[in-house]
Amino acid sequence: MTLDNLDRKIVSALEADARISFAGLAEAVGLSKTPCWKRVKALEDAGIIRGYTTRLDPAKLGFGIEAFIQVSIDFELSEEFEEAVIRHPLIWRCHATTGEADYLLHVVTIDMAALDRMLREELSRLPGVRRTVTSMAMREIKGDISFAAATCHIQKR
């Protein structure tokens, strides 16, 4: 599915406020309610809109430490590693990567002691883990992204 200008407006409006009503969304993009709903449904069916979530502030929930961990593994255990990562509650995100490490994890813990325990007692024992390199997040510079804006930027080139 190729996004047209109206689809980009819809995606942009939903990125800004996923709780917007269909009436509000339709008004914001210049459509009536039913055609707007049909377009959103088509975007969902195409997998462009994968869901609607609530963004939480880890620090305000008691998770004072955010870390990014590069993990190198034995590839014959990659499937088991990925399954373990999916189940681990402190691993917020995991990406398979190129370069020196095989995976990049985004982890949250309550404090440094908890991060140390998680690294030594849990992460190091996941299937296939050979090496980890941890970087601490000092502060977030940019946390929100706009796929609609990125799409417009690419098309202008």
PASEBA-1860 file (N, C-alpha, C; in nm, 3 decimals):
! residues 157
1> MTLDNLDR> 0.085/-0.119/0.000/0.000/0.000/0.000/0.089/0.124/0.000 ~ 0.062/0.214/-0.090/0.134/0.340/-0.097/0.052/0.447/-0.027 ~ 0.117/0.523/0.059/0.047/0.630/0.130/0.029/0.751/0.039 ~ -0.094/0.801/0.032/-0.115/0.928/-0.036/-0.114/1.040/0.068 ~ -0.137/1.161/0.023/-0.131/1.276/0.113/-0.231/1.265/0.228 ~ -0.351/1.217/0.199/-0.455/1.203/0.301/-0.415/1.097/0.404 ~ -0.359/0.985/0.358/-0.313/0.881/0.450/-0.204/0.937/0.542 ~ -0.113/1.016/0.487/-0.007/1.075/0.569/-0.065/1.170/0.674
9> KIVSALEA> -0.167/1.245/0.635/-0.234/1.334/0.732/-0.297/1.251/0.844 ~ -0.360/1.142/0.808/-0.424/1.055/0.907/-0.319/0.997/1.002 ~ -0.211/0.942/0.945/-0.104/0.884/1.026/-0.044/0.989/1.118 ~ -0.021/1.107/1.066/0.037/1.216/1.145/-0.055/1.255/1.260 ~ -0.184/1.266/1.232/-0.280/1.302/1.337/-0.288/1.193/1.444 ~ -0.284/1.066/1.401/-0.288/0.956/1.499/-0.159/0.947/1.579 ~ -0.045/0.980/1.517/0.080/0.982/1.593/0.075/1.089/1.701 ~ 0.014/1.203/1.669/0.004/1.312/1.765/-0.093/1.279/1.878
17> DARISFAG> -0.202/1.208/1.844/-0.305/1.176/1.945/-0.380/1.051/1.901 ~ -0.335/0.935/1.949/-0.398/0.809/1.912/-0.538/0.795/1.972 ~ -0.572/0.880/2.068/-0.703/0.873/2.132/-0.807/0.963/2.065 ~ -0.768/1.029/1.958/-0.861/1.119/1.888/-0.982/1.040/1.839 ~ -1.099/1.100/1.847/-1.220/1.034/1.797/-1.218/1.032/1.645 ~ -1.297/0.944/1.586/-1.305/0.942/1.440/-1.363/1.073/1.388 ~ -1.455/1.132/1.463/-1.510/1.261/1.421/-1.399/1.367/1.422 ~ -1.320/1.368/1.527/-1.209/1.464/1.537/-1.103/1.440/1.431
25> LAEAVGLS> -1.073/1.313/1.407/-0.974/1.278/1.305/-1.024/1.319/1.167 ~ -1.150/1.287/1.139/-1.208/1.322/1.009/-1.203/1.474/0.987 ~ -1.237/1.549/1.089/-1.233/1.695/1.078/-1.089/1.744/1.057 ~ -0.995/1.685/1.128/-0.855/1.727/1.118/-0.796/1.704/0.980 ~ -0.843/1.600/0.912/-0.785/1.568/0.780/-0.876/1.608/0.664 ~ -0.993/1.663/0.694/-1.081/1.712/0.589/-1.164/1.606/0.521 ~ -1.206/1.505/0.596/-1.293/1.400/0.543/-1.418/1.390/0.628 ~ -1.518/1.318/0.579/-1.630/1.283/0.665/-1.591/1.157/0.742
33> KTPCWKRV> -1.670/1.124/0.843/-1.635/1.018/0.936/-1.618/0.880/0.870 ~ -1.712/0.838/0.787/-1.706/0.704/0.729/-1.585/0.685/0.636 ~ -1.559/0.775/0.542/-1.438/0.757/0.460/-1.309/0.759/0.543 ~ -1.309/0.839/0.647/-1.191/0.844/0.735/-1.173/0.709/0.805 ~ -1.281/0.655/0.857/-1.275/0.524/0.924/-1.226/0.417/0.826 ~ -1.275/0.420/0.703/-1.234/0.322/0.602/-1.084/0.332/0.573 ~ -1.033/0.454/0.567/-0.890/0.472/0.542/-0.807/0.419/0.660 ~ -0.852/0.448/0.782/-0.781/0.397/0.900/-0.784/0.246/0.900
41> KALEDAGI> -0.898/0.188/0.870/-0.911/0.042/0.864/-0.817/-0.016/0.759 ~ -0.807/0.049/0.643/-0.717/0.002/0.537/-0.571/0.012/0.583 ~ -0.535/0.119/0.653/-0.400/0.133/0.707/-0.370/0.024/0.811 ~ -0.470/-0.010/0.891/-0.454/-0.118/0.989/-0.440/-0.252/0.917 ~ -0.527/-0.279/0.821/-0.524/-0.406/0.747/-0.393/-0.425/0.672 ~ -0.334/-0.316/0.624/-0.208/-0.323/0.551/-0.089/-0.336/0.646 ~ -0.115/-0.324/0.776/-0.007/-0.336/0.874/0.073/-0.209/0.893 ~ 0.030/-0.100/0.831/0.098/0.028/0.850/0.072/0.079/0.991
49> IRGYTTRL> -0.052/0.071/1.034/-0.085/0.099/1.175/-0.088/-0.037/1.244 ~ 0.008/-0.058/1.334/0.020/-0.188/1.401/-0.054/-0.193/1.534 ~ -0.097/-0.082/1.584/-0.167/-0.081/1.711/-0.162/0.058/1.772 ~ -0.219/0.070/1.889/-0.227/0.197/1.960/-0.176/0.172/2.101 ~ -0.080/0.253/2.145/-0.019/0.229/2.274/-0.017/0.355/2.359 ~ 0.016/0.334/2.485/0.036/0.444/2.578/0.185/0.453/2.607 ~ 0.241/0.571/2.593/0.383/0.591/2.624/0.396/0.625/2.772 ~ 0.482/0.553/2.839/0.502/0.574/2.982/0.640/0.632/3.008
57> DPAKLGFG> 0.654/0.703/3.118/0.782/0.759/3.159/0.846/0.662/3.257 ~ 0.953/0.592/3.217/1.015/0.492/3.306/1.056/0.549/3.441 ~ 1.113/0.669/3.442/1.161/0.728/3.568/1.045/0.753/3.665 ~ 0.932/0.798/3.614/0.816/0.825/3.700/0.751/0.697/3.750 ~ 0.786/0.585/3.689/0.736/0.455/3.733/0.837/0.385/3.825 ~ 0.945/0.454/3.859/1.044/0.397/3.949/1.162/0.330/3.880 ~ 1.168/0.338/3.748/1.280/0.279/3.674/1.380/0.391/3.643 ~ 1.475/0.413/3.735/1.568/0.524/3.724/1.683/0.500/3.629
65> IEAFIQVS> 1.702/0.377/3.585/1.814/0.344/3.499/1.762/0.291/3.365 ~ 1.812/0.351/3.257/1.790/0.298/3.123/1.926/0.268/3.065 ~ 1.939/0.151/3.008/2.068/0.111/2.950/2.044/0.047/2.814 ~ 2.147/0.057/2.731/2.148/-0.008/2.601/2.260/-0.110/2.605 ~ 2.226/-0.234/2.576/2.322/-0.343/2.590/2.341/-0.411/2.455 ~ 2.465/-0.411/2.409/2.501/-0.485/2.288/2.531/-0.628/2.332 ~ 2.471/-0.724/2.265/2.487/-0.864/2.302/2.539/-0.944/2.183 ~ 2.645/-1.019/2.206/2.696/-1.113/2.106/2.662/-1.253/2.154
73> IDFELSEE> 2.612/-1.335/2.062/2.568/-1.470/2.100/2.626/-1.575/2.007 ~ 2.611/-1.701/2.048/2.637/-1.815/1.960/2.511/-1.831/1.875 ~ 2.526/-1.818/1.742/2.408/-1.814/1.656/2.322/-1.940/1.659 ~ 2.379/-2.054/1.692/2.296/-2.175/1.696/2.192/-2.167/1.807 ~ 2.208/-2.072/1.900/2.111/-2.054/2.007/2.029/-1.926/1.992 ~ 2.030/-1.867/1.872/1.961/-1.739/1.853/1.811/-1.748/1.877 ~ 1.750/-1.855/1.835/1.605/-1.869/1.854/1.570/-1.874/2.003 ~ 1.646/-1.952/2.079/1.623/-1.962/2.224/1.651/-1.829/2.293
81> FEEAVIRH> 1.756/-1.758/2.247/1.788/-1.627/2.303/1.672/-1.531/2.280 ~ 1.623/-1.525/2.157/1.514/-1.434/2.125/1.388/-1.466/2.205 ~ 1.357/-1.592/2.223/1.241/-1.630/2.304/1.256/-1.585/2.448 ~ 1.378/-1.600/2.503/1.404/-1.557/2.642/1.393/-1.405/2.655 ~ 1.443/-1.334/2.555/1.436/-1.187/2.556/1.291/-1.142/2.553 ~ 1.210/-1.203/2.471/1.069/-1.167/2.460/0.999/-1.183/2.596 ~ 1.036/-1.283/2.671/0.972/-1.309/2.802/1.027/-1.221/2.914 ~ 1.144/-1.161/2.898/1.207/-1.088/3.008/1.141/-0.951/3.028
89> PLIWRCHA> 1.088/-0.924/3.147/1.011/-0.801/3.169/1.094/-0.672/3.170 ~ 1.222/-0.677/3.196/1.303/-0.555/3.201/1.361/-0.516/3.066 ~ 1.350/-0.604/2.968/1.398/-0.573/2.833/1.281/-0.512/2.757 ~ 1.289/-0.382/2.735/1.180/-0.311/2.668/1.183/-0.329/2.519 ~ 1.303/-0.328/2.461/1.316/-0.343/2.317/1.437/-0.429/2.286 ~ 1.430/-0.498/2.173/1.543/-0.579/2.129/1.545/-0.573/1.977 ~ 1.663/-0.543/1.924/1.681/-0.538/1.779/1.797/-0.627/1.739 ~ 1.779/-0.707/1.636/1.891/-0.778/1.575/1.969/-0.673/1.497
97> TTGEADYL> 2.102/-0.675/1.509/2.183/-0.570/1.449/2.297/-0.626/1.366 ~ 2.356/-0.538/1.287/2.480/-0.570/1.218/2.593/-0.507/1.297 ~ 2.715/-0.540/1.263/2.829/-0.481/1.332/2.889/-0.578/1.432 ~ 2.950/-0.524/1.534/3.021/-0.607/1.631/2.929/-0.691/1.718 ~ 2.809/-0.643/1.744/2.715/-0.719/1.828/2.602/-0.775/1.743 ~ 2.538/-0.877/1.796/2.427/-0.940/1.725/2.292/-0.877/1.757 ~ 2.280/-0.824/1.880/2.154/-0.766/1.926/2.183/-0.639/2.004 ~ 2.083/-0.548/2.005/2.087/-0.431/2.090/1.961/-0.433/2.175
105> LHVVTIDM> 1.981/-0.433/2.306/1.870/-0.436/2.400/1.853/-0.300/2.464 ~ 1.730/-0.259/2.488/1.698/-0.140/2.567/1.637/-0.193/2.696 ~ 1.706/-0.168/2.805/1.670/-0.227/2.935/1.640/-0.117/3.035 ~ 1.546/-0.142/3.125/1.519/-0.050/3.236/1.529/-0.126/3.368 ~ 1.585/-0.059/3.468/1.590/-0.115/3.604/1.568/-0.002/3.704 ~ 1.548/-0.039/3.829/1.521/0.064/3.930/1.646/0.140/3.971 ~ 1.761/0.074/3.972/1.886/0.141/4.010/2.005/0.062/3.958 ~ 2.125/0.111/3.987/2.247/0.047/3.937/2.264/-0.094/3.993
113> AALDRMLR> 2.230/-0.113/4.120/2.243/-0.247/4.180/2.153/-0.346/4.107 ~ 2.033/-0.303/4.072/1.940/-0.391/3.999/1.992/-0.420/3.859 ~ 2.053/-0.320/3.795/2.112/-0.342/3.663/2.227/-0.442/3.673 ~ 2.311/-0.426/3.773/2.423/-0.518/3.793/2.373/-0.662/3.812 ~ 2.271/-0.678/3.896/2.213/-0.812/3.917/2.154/-0.867/3.787 ~ 2.084/-0.782/3.714/2.021/-0.827/3.590/2.128/-0.872/3.490 ~ 2.236/-0.796/3.480/2.343/-0.832/3.387/2.413/-0.961/3.428 ~ 2.451/-0.973/3.556/2.528/-1.089/3.602/2.443/-1.214/3.620
121> EELSRLPG> 2.324/-1.199/3.675/2.244/-1.316/3.713/2.140/-1.357/3.610 ~ 2.104/-1.267/3.521/1.997/-1.299/3.426/2.046/-1.293/3.281 ~ 2.089/-1.176/3.236/2.126/-1.161/3.096/2.242/-1.252/3.057 ~ 2.343/-1.259/3.140/2.459/-1.342/3.107/2.424/-1.490/3.099 ~ 2.312/-1.529/3.156/2.269/-1.669/3.156/2.166/-1.702/3.049 ~ 2.129/-1.603/2.969/2.035/-1.632/2.861/2.106/-1.721/2.759 ~ 2.031/-1.803/2.686/2.090/-1.896/2.591/2.182/-1.828/2.489 ~ 2.304/-1.879/2.478/2.396/-1.835/2.374/2.476/-1.710/2.402
129> VRRTVTSM> 2.451/-1.640/2.512/2.519/-1.513/2.537/2.669/-1.537/2.556 ~ 2.749/-1.468/2.474/2.895/-1.476/2.484/2.953/-1.349/2.543 ~ 2.897/-1.234/2.504/2.957/-1.107/2.545/2.850/-0.999/2.548 ~ 2.864/-0.907/2.643/2.775/-0.791/2.648/2.858/-0.664/2.667 ~ 2.808/-0.556/2.613/2.867/-0.424/2.633/2.751/-0.331/2.668 ~ 2.760/-0.267/2.784/2.650/-0.186/2.834/2.683/-0.037/2.826 ~ 2.589/0.041/2.776/2.598/0.187/2.775/2.479/0.241/2.852 ~ 2.505/0.336/2.939/2.399/0.396/3.019/2.338/0.515/2.945
137> AMREIKGD> 2.208/0.527/2.952/2.142/0.646/2.899/2.153/0.756/3.004 ~ 2.211/0.868/2.966/2.226/0.981/3.057/2.101/1.068/3.057 ~ 2.051/1.096/2.936/1.927/1.172/2.920/1.876/1.149/2.779 ~ 1.749/1.165/2.762/1.688/1.146/2.630/1.689/1.279/2.556 ~ 1.741/1.277/2.436/1.744/1.396/2.353/1.620/1.400/2.263 ~ 1.588/1.287/2.204/1.471/1.276/2.117/1.407/1.140/2.142 ~ 1.281/1.141/2.179/1.214/1.016/2.210/1.095/0.988/2.122 ~ 1.040/1.091/2.064/0.925/1.073/1.976/0.972/1.081/1.831
145> ISFAAATC> 0.918/0.994/1.750/0.949/0.998/1.608/0.819/1.013/1.533 ~ 0.828/1.065/1.416/0.711/1.079/1.331/0.738/1.011/1.199 ~ 0.673/0.899/1.177/0.690/0.828/1.051/0.629/0.908/0.937 ~ 0.522/0.980/0.966/0.462/1.062/0.861/0.560/1.169/0.817 ~ 0.627/1.235/0.911/0.726/1.338/0.876/0.843/1.276/0.802 ~ 0.888/1.159/0.847/1.001/1.092/0.780/0.964/1.056/0.637 ~ 0.842/1.008/0.616/0.796/0.973/0.482/0.793/1.096/0.392 ~ 0.744/1.207/0.445/0.741/1.333/0.366/0.882/1.376/0.334
153> HIQKR> 0.973/1.364/0.428/1.114/1.404/0.408/1.178/1.322/0.296 ~ 1.154/1.193/0.297/1.212/1.104/0.195/1.155/1.139/0.058 ~ 1.026/1.165/0.050/0.964/1.192/-0.079/1.005/1.326/-0.138 ~ 1.052/1.420/-0.054/1.096/1.551/-0.103/1.232/1.542/-0.172 ~ 1.306/1.437/-0.146/1.442/1.424/-0.203/1.440/1.386/-0.345
END
